[in-house]
Amino acid sequence: MDESSVGTSEDLAQRGLRYTKEQFDAVLNQTEDYVREKPAQSLLYAFVAGFVLNRLPIGRVLSGVFRLFALALKPAILIYGATKLYQAAQEEE
């Protein structure tokens, strides 16, 4: 990879980061303005969002995902080990 493409990818990453920060700051400022204009309605929205998030089975979903990951990890490790053994056997020949 030559220097110009490395510089371009770094520049692209920096521009993406700067754009994301600017967008986040804009959304944050809009939210602050809205809360200052309508504090009671904002408080109601926050309460409803908290209530809904409290009722969602997020813990169960994450637990299920973790169990699925743990279940799939054992065969993946076995396949990885078998592949490495096969590669080592091929290199010896």
PDB file of N, CA, C and O in Angstrom:
ATOM      1  N   MET A   1       0.847  -1.167   0.000  1.00  0.00           N
ATOM      2  CA  MET A   1       0.000   0.000   0.000  1.00  0.00           C
ATOM      3  C   MET A   1       0.894   1.232   0.000  1.00  0.00           C
ATOM      4  O   MET A   1       1.806   1.325   0.821  1.00  0.00           O
ATOM      5  N   ASP A   2       0.653   2.178  -0.902  1.00  0.00           N
ATOM      6  CA  ASP A   2       1.511   3.349  -0.972  1.00  0.00           C
ATOM      7  C   ASP A   2       1.074   4.423   0.027  1.00  0.00           C
ATOM      8  O   ASP A   2       0.012   4.330   0.642  1.00  0.00           O
ATOM      9  N   GLU A   3       1.919   5.436   0.168  1.00  0.00           N
ATOM     10  CA  GLU A   3       1.707   6.481   1.179  1.00  0.00           C
ATOM     11  C   GLU A   3       0.442   7.289   0.913  1.00  0.00           C
ATOM     12  O   GLU A   3      -0.230   7.698   1.860  1.00  0.00           O
ATOM     13  N   SER A   4       0.102   7.527  -0.350  1.00  0.00           N
ATOM     14  CA  SER A   4      -1.052   8.367  -0.657  1.00  0.00           C
ATOM     15  C   SER A   4      -2.351   7.709  -0.232  1.00  0.00           C
ATOM     16  O   SER A   4      -3.257   8.389   0.250  1.00  0.00           O
ATOM     17  N   SER A   5      -2.459   6.399  -0.401  1.00  0.00           N
ATOM     18  CA  SER A   5      -3.690   5.728   0.008  1.00  0.00           C
ATOM     19  C   SER A   5      -3.788   5.629   1.518  1.00  0.00           C
ATOM     20  O   SER A   5      -4.891   5.660   2.065  1.00  0.00           O
ATOM     21  N   VAL A   6      -2.646   5.510   2.212  1.00  0.00           N
ATOM     22  CA  VAL A   6      -2.658   5.490   3.671  1.00  0.00           C
ATOM     23  C   VAL A   6      -3.091   6.850   4.189  1.00  0.00           C
ATOM     24  O   VAL A   6      -3.917   6.935   5.097  1.00  0.00           O
ATOM     25  N   GLY A   7      -2.542   7.910   3.622  1.00  0.00           N
ATOM     26  CA  GLY A   7      -2.928   9.265   4.025  1.00  0.00           C
ATOM     27  C   GLY A   7      -4.383   9.541   3.734  1.00  0.00           C
ATOM     28  O   GLY A   7      -5.056  10.208   4.520  1.00  0.00           O
ATOM     29  N   THR A   8      -4.880   9.041   2.618  1.00  0.00           N
ATOM     30  CA  THR A   8      -6.268   9.251   2.264  1.00  0.00           C
ATOM     31  C   THR A   8      -7.196   8.530   3.224  1.00  0.00           C
ATOM     32  O   THR A   8      -8.222   9.083   3.621  1.00  0.00           O
ATOM     33  N   SER A   9      -6.853   7.303   3.606  1.00  0.00           N
ATOM     34  CA  SER A   9      -7.711   6.570   4.530  1.00  0.00           C
ATOM     35  C   SER A   9      -7.690   7.202   5.916  1.00  0.00           C
ATOM     36  O   SER A   9      -8.715   7.229   6.598  1.00  0.00           O
ATOM     37  N   GLU A  10      -6.520   7.716   6.345  1.00  0.00           N
ATOM     38  CA  GLU A  10      -6.465   8.410   7.633  1.00  0.00           C
ATOM     39  C   GLU A  10      -7.282   9.685   7.578  1.00  0.00           C
ATOM     40  O   GLU A  10      -7.996  10.012   8.526  1.00  0.00           O
ATOM     41  N   ASP A  11      -7.179  10.413   6.461  1.00  0.00           N
ATOM     42  CA  ASP A  11      -7.939  11.641   6.294  1.00  0.00           C
ATOM     43  C   ASP A  11      -9.437  11.332   6.290  1.00  0.00           C
ATOM     44  O   ASP A  11     -10.230  12.065   6.881  1.00  0.00           O
ATOM     45  N   LEU A  12      -9.811  10.256   5.627  1.00  0.00           N
ATOM     46  CA  LEU A  12     -11.208   9.860   5.587  1.00  0.00           C
ATOM     47  C   LEU A  12     -11.721   9.503   6.980  1.00  0.00           C
ATOM     48  O   LEU A  12     -12.844   9.853   7.342  1.00  0.00           O
ATOM     49  N   ALA A  13     -10.897   8.808   7.754  1.00  0.00           N
ATOM     50  CA  ALA A  13     -11.296   8.454   9.113  1.00  0.00           C
ATOM     51  C   ALA A  13     -11.434   9.706   9.980  1.00  0.00           C
ATOM     52  O   ALA A  13     -12.373   9.812  10.769  1.00  0.00           O
ATOM     53  N   GLN A  14     -10.519  10.640   9.841  1.00  0.00           N
ATOM     54  CA  GLN A  14     -10.594  11.878  10.620  1.00  0.00           C
ATOM     55  C   GLN A  14     -11.804  12.704  10.230  1.00  0.00           C
ATOM     56  O   GLN A  14     -12.472  13.273  11.094  1.00  0.00           O
ATOM     57  N   ARG A  15     -12.093  12.776   8.936  1.00  0.00           N
ATOM     58  CA  ARG A  15     -13.277  13.522   8.502  1.00  0.00           C
ATOM     59  C   ARG A  15     -14.547  12.858   8.996  1.00  0.00           C
ATOM     60  O   ARG A  15     -15.495  13.536   9.392  1.00  0.00           O
ATOM     61  N   GLY A  16     -14.569  11.524   8.975  1.00  0.00           N
ATOM     62  CA  GLY A  16     -15.740  10.808   9.484  1.00  0.00           C
ATOM     63  C   GLY A  16     -15.937  11.046  10.969  1.00  0.00           C
ATOM     64  O   GLY A  16     -17.064  11.238  11.428  1.00  0.00           O
ATOM     65  N   LEU A  17     -14.846  11.034  11.724  1.00  0.00           N
ATOM     66  CA  LEU A  17     -14.922  11.299  13.149  1.00  0.00           C
ATOM     67  C   LEU A  17     -15.390  12.726  13.412  1.00  0.00           C
ATOM     68  O   LEU A  17     -16.237  12.951  14.276  1.00  0.00           O
ATOM     69  N   ARG A  18     -14.851  13.679  12.683  1.00  0.00           N
ATOM     70  CA  ARG A  18     -15.248  15.076  12.856  1.00  0.00           C
ATOM     71  C   ARG A  18     -16.728  15.248  12.519  1.00  0.00           C
ATOM     72  O   ARG A  18     -17.452  15.932  13.243  1.00  0.00           O
ATOM     73  N   TYR A  19     -17.179  14.634  11.431  1.00  0.00           N
ATOM     74  CA  TYR A  19     -18.589  14.734  11.037  1.00  0.00           C
ATOM     75  C   TYR A  19     -19.493  14.135  12.104  1.00  0.00           C
ATOM     76  O   TYR A  19     -20.533  14.705  12.432  1.00  0.00           O
ATOM     77  N   THR A  20     -19.101  12.989  12.646  1.00  0.00           N
ATOM     78  CA  THR A  20     -19.901  12.336  13.678  1.00  0.00           C
ATOM     79  C   THR A  20     -19.984  13.204  14.923  1.00  0.00           C
ATOM     80  O   THR A  20     -21.051  13.334  15.523  1.00  0.00           O
ATOM     81  N   LYS A  21     -18.857  13.802  15.317  1.00  0.00           N
ATOM     82  CA  LYS A  21     -18.862  14.696  16.489  1.00  0.00           C
ATOM     83  C   LYS A  21     -19.761  15.897  16.261  1.00  0.00           C
ATOM     84  O   LYS A  21     -20.505  16.300  17.156  1.00  0.00           O
ATOM     85  N   GLU A  22     -19.696  16.473  15.064  1.00  0.00           N
ATOM     86  CA  GLU A  22     -20.532  17.629  14.761  1.00  0.00           C
ATOM     87  C   GLU A  22     -22.011  17.262  14.803  1.00  0.00           C
ATOM     88  O   GLU A  22     -22.824  18.011  15.344  1.00  0.00           O
ATOM     89  N   GLN A  23     -22.357  16.114  14.234  1.00  0.00           N
ATOM     90  CA  GLN A  23     -23.753  15.685  14.245  1.00  0.00           C
ATOM     91  C   GLN A  23     -24.234  15.406  15.665  1.00  0.00           C
ATOM     92  O   GLN A  23     -25.357  15.758  16.026  1.00  0.00           O
ATOM     93  N   PHE A  24     -23.384  14.774  16.468  1.00  0.00           N
ATOM     94  CA  PHE A  24     -23.742  14.480  17.848  1.00  0.00           C
ATOM     95  C   PHE A  24     -23.942  15.771  18.635  1.00  0.00           C
ATOM     96  O   PHE A  24     -24.888  15.888  19.414  1.00  0.00           O
ATOM     97  N   ASP A  25     -23.050  16.741  18.431  1.00  0.00           N
ATOM     98  CA  ASP A  25     -23.192  18.027  19.114  1.00  0.00           C
ATOM     99  C   ASP A  25     -24.472  18.738  18.691  1.00  0.00           C
ATOM    100  O   ASP A  25     -25.147  19.346  19.521  1.00  0.00           O
ATOM    101  N   ALA A  26     -24.809  18.668  17.405  1.00  0.00           N
ATOM    102  CA  ALA A  26     -26.031  19.308  16.924  1.00  0.00           C
ATOM    103  C   ALA A  26     -27.269  18.670  17.564  1.00  0.00           C
ATOM    104  O   ALA A  26     -28.179  19.373  18.001  1.00  0.00           O
ATOM    105  N   VAL A  27     -27.295  17.346  17.616  1.00  0.00           N
ATOM    106  CA  VAL A  27     -28.430  16.653  18.227  1.00  0.00           C
ATOM    107  C   VAL A  27     -28.509  16.972  19.716  1.00  0.00           C
ATOM    108  O   VAL A  27     -29.600  17.168  20.251  1.00  0.00           O
ATOM    109  N   LEU A  28     -27.376  17.024  20.376  1.00  0.00           N
ATOM    110  CA  LEU A  28     -27.331  17.349  21.801  1.00  0.00           C
ATOM    111  C   LEU A  28     -27.855  18.767  22.056  1.00  0.00           C
ATOM    112  O   LEU A  28     -28.617  18.992  22.996  1.00  0.00           O
ATOM    113  N   ASN A  29     -27.442  19.717  21.216  1.00  0.00           N
ATOM    114  CA  ASN A  29     -27.917  21.086  21.368  1.00  0.00           C
ATOM    115  C   ASN A  29     -29.416  21.193  21.116  1.00  0.00           C
ATOM    116  O   ASN A  29     -30.114  21.911  21.832  1.00  0.00           O
ATOM    117  N   GLN A  30     -29.914  20.490  20.113  1.00  0.00           N
ATOM    118  CA  GLN A  30     -31.355  20.497  19.834  1.00  0.00           C
ATOM    119  C   GLN A  30     -32.128  19.904  21.003  1.00  0.00           C
ATOM    120  O   GLN A  30     -33.186  20.412  21.375  1.00  0.00           O
ATOM    121  N   THR A  31     -31.602  18.831  21.580  1.00  0.00           N
ATOM    122  CA  THR A  31     -32.263  18.197  22.718  1.00  0.00           C
ATOM    123  C   THR A  31     -32.284  19.137  23.914  1.00  0.00           C
ATOM    124  O   THR A  31     -33.307  19.267  24.587  1.00  0.00           O
ATOM    125  N   GLU A  32     -31.158  19.793  24.182  1.00  0.00           N
ATOM    126  CA  GLU A  32     -31.114  20.738  25.298  1.00  0.00           C
ATOM    127  C   GLU A  32     -32.106  21.881  25.102  1.00  0.00           C
ATOM    128  O   GLU A  32     -32.787  22.284  26.045  1.00  0.00           O
ATOM    129  N   ASP A  33     -32.187  22.401  23.883  1.00  0.00           N
ATOM    130  CA  ASP A  33     -33.140  23.481  23.600  1.00  0.00           C
ATOM    131  C   ASP A  33     -34.567  23.011  23.809  1.00  0.00           C
ATOM    132  O   ASP A  33     -35.380  23.735  24.383  1.00  0.00           O
ATOM    133  N   TYR A  34     -34.882  21.798  23.348  1.00  0.00           N
ATOM    134  CA  TYR A  34     -36.238  21.270  23.487  1.00  0.00           C
ATOM    135  C   TYR A  34     -36.596  21.088  24.962  1.00  0.00           C
ATOM    136  O   TYR A  34     -37.710  21.406  25.379  1.00  0.00           O
ATOM    137  N   VAL A  35     -35.651  20.576  25.745  1.00  0.00           N
ATOM    138  CA  VAL A  35     -35.906  20.353  27.164  1.00  0.00           C
ATOM    139  C   VAL A  35     -36.117  21.689  27.875  1.00  0.00           C
ATOM    140  O   VAL A  35     -36.956  21.790  28.771  1.00  0.00           O
ATOM    141  N   ARG A  36     -35.368  22.702  27.483  1.00  0.00           N
ATOM    142  CA  ARG A  36     -35.541  24.019  28.108  1.00  0.00           C
ATOM    143  C   ARG A  36     -36.886  24.634  27.726  1.00  0.00           C
ATOM    144  O   ARG A  36     -37.503  25.322  28.540  1.00  0.00           O
ATOM    145  N   GLU A  37     -37.349  24.394  26.492  1.00  0.00           N
ATOM    146  CA  GLU A  37     -38.626  24.951  26.051  1.00  0.00           C
ATOM    147  C   GLU A  37     -39.812  24.215  26.671  1.00  0.00           C
ATOM    148  O   GLU A  37     -40.800  24.841  27.054  1.00  0.00           O
ATOM    149  N   LYS A  38     -39.719  22.892  26.770  1.00  0.00           N
ATOM    150  CA  LYS A  38     -40.840  22.074  27.252  1.00  0.00           C
ATOM    151  C   LYS A  38     -40.347  21.087  28.303  1.00  0.00           C
ATOM    152  O   LYS A  38     -40.207  19.900  28.009  1.00  0.00           O
ATOM    153  N   PRO A  39     -40.079  21.554  29.529  1.00  0.00           N
ATOM    154  CA  PRO A  39     -39.524  20.646  30.538  1.00  0.00           C
ATOM    155  C   PRO A  39     -40.504  19.570  31.002  1.00  0.00           C
ATOM    156  O   PRO A  39     -40.094  18.433  31.233  1.00  0.00           O
ATOM    157  N   ALA A  40     -41.791  19.904  31.143  1.00  0.00           N
ATOM    158  CA  ALA A  40     -42.768  18.917  31.628  1.00  0.00           C
ATOM    159  C   ALA A  40     -42.961  17.799  30.607  1.00  0.00           C
ATOM    160  O   ALA A  40     -42.999  16.621  30.963  1.00  0.00           O
ATOM    161  N   GLN A  41     -43.083  18.177  29.343  1.00  0.00           N
ATOM    162  CA  GLN A  41     -43.268  17.177  28.300  1.00  0.00           C
ATOM    163  C   GLN A  41     -42.015  16.307  28.161  1.00  0.00           C
ATOM    164  O   GLN A  41     -42.120  15.103  27.927  1.00  0.00           O
ATOM    165  N   SER A  42     -40.845  16.905  28.304  1.00  0.00           N
ATOM    166  CA  SER A  42     -39.598  16.146  28.239  1.00  0.00           C
ATOM    167  C   SER A  42     -39.505  15.150  29.382  1.00  0.00           C
ATOM    168  O   SER A  42     -39.058  14.018  29.197  1.00  0.00           O
ATOM    169  N   LEU A  43     -39.927  15.576  30.557  1.00  0.00           N
ATOM    170  CA  LEU A  43     -39.913  14.688  31.716  1.00  0.00           C
ATOM    171  C   LEU A  43     -40.876  13.519  31.505  1.00  0.00           C
ATOM    172  O   LEU A  43     -40.564  12.382  31.859  1.00  0.00           O
ATOM    173  N   LEU A  44     -42.029  13.797  30.935  1.00  0.00           N
ATOM    174  CA  LEU A  44     -42.995  12.737  30.639  1.00  0.00           C
ATOM    175  C   LEU A  44     -42.418  11.744  29.625  1.00  0.00           C
ATOM    176  O   LEU A  44     -42.552  10.532  29.794  1.00  0.00           O
ATOM    177  N   TYR A  45     -41.780  12.258  28.581  1.00  0.00           N
ATOM    178  CA  TYR A  45     -41.160  11.381  27.579  1.00  0.00           C
ATOM    179  C   TYR A  45     -40.073  10.514  28.214  1.00  0.00           C
ATOM    180  O   TYR A  45     -39.967   9.324  27.916  1.00  0.00           O
ATOM    181  N   ALA A  46     -39.278  11.109  29.078  1.00  0.00           N
ATOM    182  CA  ALA A  46     -38.213  10.350  29.741  1.00  0.00           C
ATOM    183  C   ALA A  46     -38.800   9.264  30.630  1.00  0.00           C
ATOM    184  O   ALA A  46     -38.277   8.150  30.678  1.00  0.00           O
ATOM    185  N   PHE A  47     -39.885   9.582  31.337  1.00  0.00           N
ATOM    186  CA  PHE A  47     -40.525   8.584  32.192  1.00  0.00           C
ATOM    187  C   PHE A  47     -41.082   7.433  31.365  1.00  0.00           C
ATOM    188  O   PHE A  47     -40.897   6.267  31.716  1.00  0.00           O
ATOM    189  N   VAL A  48     -41.763   7.755  30.268  1.00  0.00           N
ATOM    190  CA  VAL A  48     -42.336   6.708  29.409  1.00  0.00           C
ATOM    191  C   VAL A  48     -41.229   5.846  28.805  1.00  0.00           C
ATOM    192  O   VAL A  48     -41.354   4.622  28.756  1.00  0.00           O
ATOM    193  N   ALA A  49     -40.150   6.474  28.346  1.00  0.00           N
ATOM    194  CA  ALA A  49     -39.047   5.707  27.775  1.00  0.00           C
ATOM    195  C   ALA A  49     -38.414   4.798  28.820  1.00  0.00           C
ATOM    196  O   ALA A  49     -38.094   3.646  28.524  1.00  0.00           O
ATOM    197  N   GLY A  50     -38.231   5.294  30.027  1.00  0.00           N
ATOM    198  CA  GLY A  50     -37.684   4.474  31.099  1.00  0.00           C
ATOM    199  C   GLY A  50     -38.589   3.319  31.462  1.00  0.00           C
ATOM    200  O   GLY A  50     -38.122   2.208  31.713  1.00  0.00           O
ATOM    201  N   PHE A  51     -39.894   3.582  31.490  1.00  0.00           N
ATOM    202  CA  PHE A  51     -40.857   2.524  31.808  1.00  0.00           C
ATOM    203  C   PHE A  51     -40.835   1.434  30.743  1.00  0.00           C
ATOM    204  O   PHE A  51     -40.827   0.245  31.061  1.00  0.00           O
ATOM    205  N   VAL A  52     -40.825   1.845  29.486  1.00  0.00           N
ATOM    206  CA  VAL A  52     -40.818   0.866  28.386  1.00  0.00           C
ATOM    207  C   VAL A  52     -39.522   0.051  28.419  1.00  0.00           C
ATOM    208  O   VAL A  52     -39.552  -1.171  28.268  1.00  0.00           O
ATOM    209  N   LEU A  53     -38.397   0.720  28.613  1.00  0.00           N
ATOM    210  CA  LEU A  53     -37.126  -0.004  28.663  1.00  0.00           C
ATOM    211  C   LEU A  53     -37.054  -0.939  29.866  1.00  0.00           C
ATOM    212  O   LEU A  53     -36.424  -1.994  29.800  1.00  0.00           O
ATOM    213  N   ASN A  54     -37.698  -0.552  30.959  1.00  0.00           N
ATOM    214  CA  ASN A  54     -37.727  -1.409  32.143  1.00  0.00           C
ATOM    215  C   ASN A  54     -38.550  -2.669  31.886  1.00  0.00           C
ATOM    216  O   ASN A  54     -38.240  -3.732  32.423  1.00  0.00           O
ATOM    217  N   ARG A  55     -39.574  -2.559  31.085  1.00  0.00           N
ATOM    218  CA  ARG A  55     -40.450  -3.699  30.825  1.00  0.00           C
ATOM    219  C   ARG A  55     -39.926  -4.635  29.750  1.00  0.00           C
ATOM    220  O   ARG A  55     -40.359  -5.785  29.666  1.00  0.00           O
ATOM    221  N   LEU A  56     -39.014  -4.166  28.940  1.00  0.00           N
ATOM    222  CA  LEU A  56     -38.473  -5.032  27.895  1.00  0.00           C
ATOM    223  C   LEU A  56     -37.591  -6.112  28.521  1.00  0.00           C
ATOM    224  O   LEU A  56     -36.880  -5.857  29.493  1.00  0.00           O
ATOM    225  N   PRO A  57     -37.641  -7.303  27.964  1.00  0.00           N
ATOM    226  CA  PRO A  57     -36.833  -8.400  28.520  1.00  0.00           C
ATOM    227  C   PRO A  57     -35.386  -8.354  28.027  1.00  0.00           C
ATOM    228  O   PRO A  57     -34.883  -9.324  27.460  1.00  0.00           O
ATOM    229  N   ILE A  58     -34.727  -7.221  28.249  1.00  0.00           N
ATOM    230  CA  ILE A  58     -33.363  -7.053  27.742  1.00  0.00           C
ATOM    231  C   ILE A  58     -32.414  -8.059  28.383  1.00  0.00           C
ATOM    232  O   ILE A  58     -31.545  -8.613  27.711  1.00  0.00           O
ATOM    233  N   GLY A  59     -32.580  -8.293  29.680  1.00  0.00           N
ATOM    234  CA  GLY A  59     -31.707  -9.261  30.365  1.00  0.00           C
ATOM    235  C   GLY A  59     -31.856 -10.656  29.798  1.00  0.00           C
ATOM    236  O   GLY A  59     -30.870 -11.370  29.616  1.00  0.00           O
ATOM    237  N   ARG A  60     -33.082 -11.043  29.521  1.00  0.00           N
ATOM    238  CA  ARG A  60     -33.312 -12.377  28.953  1.00  0.00           C
ATOM    239  C   ARG A  60     -32.764 -12.485  27.537  1.00  0.00           C
ATOM    240  O   ARG A  60     -32.211 -13.516  27.153  1.00  0.00           O
ATOM    241  N   VAL A  61     -32.919 -11.428  26.773  1.00  0.00           N
ATOM    242  CA  VAL A  61     -32.403 -11.450  25.399  1.00  0.00           C
ATOM    243  C   VAL A  61     -30.883 -11.562  25.416  1.00  0.00           C
ATOM    244  O   VAL A  61     -30.313 -12.380  24.694  1.00  0.00           O
ATOM    245  N   LEU A  62     -30.224 -10.743  26.237  1.00  0.00           N
ATOM    246  CA  LEU A  62     -28.765 -10.812  26.321  1.00  0.00           C
ATOM    247  C   LEU A  62     -28.300 -12.156  26.862  1.00  0.00           C
ATOM    248  O   LEU A  62     -27.281 -12.688  26.421  1.00  0.00           O
ATOM    249  N   SER A  63     -29.043 -12.706  27.813  1.00  0.00           N
ATOM    250  CA  SER A  63     -28.704 -14.020  28.345  1.00  0.00           C
ATOM    251  C   SER A  63     -28.804 -15.081  27.249  1.00  0.00           C
ATOM    252  O   SER A  63     -27.936 -15.946  27.134  1.00  0.00           O
ATOM    253  N   GLY A  64     -29.860 -15.010  26.451  1.00  0.00           N
ATOM    254  CA  GLY A  64     -30.018 -15.960  25.352  1.00  0.00           C
ATOM    255  C   GLY A  64     -28.926 -15.843  24.314  1.00  0.00           C
ATOM    256  O   GLY A  64     -28.439 -16.849  23.798  1.00  0.00           O
ATOM    257  N   VAL A  65     -28.538 -14.615  24.006  1.00  0.00           N
ATOM    258  CA  VAL A  65     -27.461 -14.402  23.034  1.00  0.00           C
ATOM    259  C   VAL A  65     -26.150 -14.959  23.582  1.00  0.00           C
ATOM    260  O   VAL A  65     -25.390 -15.590  22.847  1.00  0.00           O
ATOM    261  N   PHE A  66     -25.883 -14.732  24.861  1.00  0.00           N
ATOM    262  CA  PHE A  66     -24.657 -15.246  25.463  1.00  0.00           C
ATOM    263  C   PHE A  66     -24.656 -16.779  25.465  1.00  0.00           C
ATOM    264  O   PHE A  66     -23.632 -17.394  25.167  1.00  0.00           O
ATOM    265  N   ARG A  67     -25.789 -17.395  25.797  1.00  0.00           N
ATOM    266  CA  ARG A  67     -25.865 -18.855  25.778  1.00  0.00           C
ATOM    267  C   ARG A  67     -25.634 -19.400  24.375  1.00  0.00           C
ATOM    268  O   ARG A  67     -24.935 -20.398  24.199  1.00  0.00           O
ATOM    269  N   LEU A  68     -26.219 -18.744  23.381  1.00  0.00           N
ATOM    270  CA  LEU A  68     -26.030 -19.170  21.998  1.00  0.00           C
ATOM    271  C   LEU A  68     -24.571 -19.035  21.586  1.00  0.00           C
ATOM    272  O   LEU A  68     -24.030 -19.910  20.910  1.00  0.00           O
ATOM    273  N   PHE A  69     -23.933 -17.942  21.992  1.00  0.00           N
ATOM    274  CA  PHE A  69     -22.523 -17.738  21.694  1.00  0.00           C
ATOM    275  C   PHE A  69     -21.667 -18.809  22.359  1.00  0.00           C
ATOM    276  O   PHE A  69     -20.760 -19.362  21.736  1.00  0.00           O
ATOM    277  N   ALA A  70     -21.956 -19.101  23.624  1.00  0.00           N
ATOM    278  CA  ALA A  70     -21.178 -20.117  24.348  1.00  0.00           C
ATOM    279  C   ALA A  70     -21.381 -21.492  23.725  1.00  0.00           C
ATOM    280  O   ALA A  70     -20.444 -22.287  23.653  1.00  0.00           O
ATOM    281  N   LEU A  71     -22.596 -21.774  23.277  1.00  0.00           N
ATOM    282  CA  LEU A  71     -22.891 -23.056  22.652  1.00  0.00           C
ATOM    283  C   LEU A  71     -22.167 -23.188  21.310  1.00  0.00           C
ATOM    284  O   LEU A  71     -21.681 -24.267  20.969  1.00  0.00           O
ATOM    285  N   ALA A  72     -22.094 -22.095  20.555  1.00  0.00           N
ATOM    286  CA  ALA A  72     -21.455 -22.142  19.241  1.00  0.00           C
ATOM    287  C   ALA A  72     -19.940 -22.041  19.332  1.00  0.00           C
ATOM    288  O   ALA A  72     -19.239 -22.368  18.374  1.00  0.00           O
ATOM    289  N   LEU A  73     -19.431 -21.594  20.466  1.00  0.00           N
ATOM    290  CA  LEU A  73     -17.992 -21.402  20.596  1.00  0.00           C
ATOM    291  C   LEU A  73     -17.232 -22.730  20.629  1.00  0.00           C
ATOM    292  O   LEU A  73     -16.152 -22.836  20.048  1.00  0.00           O
ATOM    293  N   LYS A  74     -17.777 -23.725  21.290  1.00  0.00           N
ATOM    294  CA  LYS A  74     -17.084 -25.021  21.407  1.00  0.00           C
ATOM    295  C   LYS A  74     -16.840 -25.668  20.044  1.00  0.00           C
ATOM    296  O   LYS A  74     -15.708 -26.065  19.766  1.00  0.00           O
ATOM    297  N   PRO A  75     -17.859 -25.793  19.178  1.00  0.00           N
ATOM    298  CA  PRO A  75     -17.577 -26.372  17.849  1.00  0.00           C
ATOM    299  C   PRO A  75     -16.644 -25.487  17.016  1.00  0.00           C
ATOM    300  O   PRO A  75     -15.851 -25.993  16.221  1.00  0.00           O
ATOM    301  N   ALA A  76     -16.739 -24.170  17.198  1.00  0.00           N
ATOM    302  CA  ALA A  76     -15.860 -23.282  16.433  1.00  0.00           C
ATOM    303  C   ALA A  76     -14.407 -23.493  16.831  1.00  0.00           C
ATOM    304  O   ALA A  76     -13.525 -23.496  15.973  1.00  0.00           O
ATOM    305  N   ILE A  77     -14.152 -23.668  18.109  1.00  0.00           N
ATOM    306  CA  ILE A  77     -12.788 -23.925  18.571  1.00  0.00           C
ATOM    307  C   ILE A  77     -12.299 -25.275  18.053  1.00  0.00           C
ATOM    308  O   ILE A  77     -11.140 -25.411  17.662  1.00  0.00           O
ATOM    309  N   LEU A  78     -13.183 -26.271  18.051  1.00  0.00           N
ATOM    310  CA  LEU A  78     -12.824 -27.586  17.535  1.00  0.00           C
ATOM    311  C   LEU A  78     -12.476 -27.509  16.054  1.00  0.00           C
ATOM    312  O   LEU A  78     -11.479 -28.092  15.628  1.00  0.00           O
ATOM    313  N   ILE A  79     -13.264 -26.812  15.274  1.00  0.00           N
ATOM    314  CA  ILE A  79     -13.006 -26.670  13.840  1.00  0.00           C
ATOM    315  C   ILE A  79     -11.712 -25.898  13.602  1.00  0.00           C
ATOM    316  O   ILE A  79     -10.932 -26.246  12.715  1.00  0.00           O
ATOM    317  N   TYR A  80     -11.485 -24.856  14.391  1.00  0.00           N
ATOM    318  CA  TYR A  80     -10.254 -24.079  14.269  1.00  0.00           C
ATOM    319  C   TYR A  80      -9.030 -24.958  14.562  1.00  0.00           C
ATOM    320  O   TYR A  80      -8.034 -24.909  13.841  1.00  0.00           O
ATOM    321  N   GLY A  81      -9.118 -25.749  15.615  1.00  0.00           N
ATOM    322  CA  GLY A  81      -8.018 -26.647  15.951  1.00  0.00           C
ATOM    323  C   GLY A  81      -7.773 -27.683  14.873  1.00  0.00           C
ATOM    324  O   GLY A  81      -6.623 -27.972  14.542  1.00  0.00           O
ATOM    325  N   ALA A  82      -8.833 -28.244  14.323  1.00  0.00           N
ATOM    326  CA  ALA A  82      -8.691 -29.231  13.260  1.00  0.00           C
ATOM    327  C   ALA A  82      -8.058 -28.607  12.019  1.00  0.00           C
ATOM    328  O   ALA A  82      -7.243 -29.239  11.346  1.00  0.00           O
ATOM    329  N   THR A  83      -8.433 -27.376  11.723  1.00  0.00           N
ATOM    330  CA  THR A  83      -7.859 -26.677  10.576  1.00  0.00           C
ATOM    331  C   THR A  83      -6.369 -26.441  10.771  1.00  0.00           C
ATOM    332  O   THR A  83      -5.576 -26.633   9.849  1.00  0.00           O
ATOM    333  N   LYS A  84      -5.991 -26.024  11.977  1.00  0.00           N
ATOM    334  CA  LYS A  84      -4.570 -25.793  12.264  1.00  0.00           C
ATOM    335  C   LYS A  84      -3.778 -27.107  12.174  1.00  0.00           C
ATOM    336  O   LYS A  84      -2.654 -27.127  11.673  1.00  0.00           O
ATOM    337  N   LEU A  85      -4.368 -28.187  12.656  1.00  0.00           N
ATOM    338  CA  LEU A  85      -3.712 -29.495  12.551  1.00  0.00           C
ATOM    339  C   LEU A  85      -3.526 -29.887  11.096  1.00  0.00           C
ATOM    340  O   LEU A  85      -2.463 -30.379  10.717  1.00  0.00           O
ATOM    341  N   TYR A  86      -4.537 -29.679  10.287  1.00  0.00           N
ATOM    342  CA  TYR A  86      -4.467 -29.999   8.862  1.00  0.00           C
ATOM    343  C   TYR A  86      -3.390 -29.164   8.182  1.00  0.00           C
ATOM    344  O   TYR A  86      -2.619 -29.679   7.373  1.00  0.00           O
ATOM    345  N   GLN A  87      -3.335 -27.871   8.511  1.00  0.00           N
ATOM    346  CA  GLN A  87      -2.305 -27.010   7.923  1.00  0.00           C
ATOM    347  C   GLN A  87      -0.911 -27.459   8.340  1.00  0.00           C
ATOM    348  O   GLN A  87       0.006 -27.456   7.519  1.00  0.00           O
ATOM    349  N   ALA A  88      -0.738 -27.844   9.595  1.00  0.00           N
ATOM    350  CA  ALA A  88       0.561 -28.315  10.063  1.00  0.00           C
ATOM    351  C   ALA A  88       0.949 -29.606   9.353  1.00  0.00           C
ATOM    352  O   ALA A  88       2.115 -29.799   9.011  1.00  0.00           O
ATOM    353  N   ALA A  89      -0.016 -30.488   9.131  1.00  0.00           N
ATOM    354  CA  ALA A  89       0.269 -31.747   8.431  1.00  0.00           C
ATOM    355  C   ALA A  89       0.636 -31.485   6.980  1.00  0.00           C
ATOM    356  O   ALA A  89       1.494 -32.173   6.427  1.00  0.00           O
ATOM    357  N   GLN A  90       0.002 -30.504   6.355  1.00  0.00           N
ATOM    358  CA  GLN A  90       0.304 -30.178   4.968  1.00  0.00           C
ATOM    359  C   GLN A  90       1.702 -29.555   4.841  1.00  0.00           C
ATOM    360  O   GLN A  90       2.399 -29.788   3.854  1.00  0.00           O
ATOM    361  N   GLU A  91       2.101 -28.777   5.826  1.00  0.00           N
ATOM    362  CA  GLU A  91       3.418 -28.155   5.781  1.00  0.00           C
ATOM    363  C   GLU A  91       4.531 -29.186   5.952  1.00  0.00           C
ATOM    364  O   GLU A  91       5.619 -29.015   5.403  1.00  0.00           O
ATOM    365  N   GLU A  92       4.271 -30.254   6.709  1.00  0.00           N
ATOM    366  CA  GLU A  92       5.281 -31.281   6.939  1.00  0.00           C
ATOM    367  C   GLU A  92       5.518 -32.117   5.691  1.00  0.00           C
ATOM    368  O   GLU A  92       6.609 -32.662   5.523  1.00  0.00           O
ATOM    369  N   GLU A  93       4.546 -32.233   4.828  1.00  0.00           N
ATOM    370  CA  GLU A  93       4.685 -33.073   3.629  1.00  0.00           C
ATOM    371  C   GLU A  93       5.496 -32.467   2.569  1.00  0.00           C
ATOM    372  O   GLU A  93       5.686 -33.073   1.514  1.00  0.00           O
TER     373      GLU A  93
END
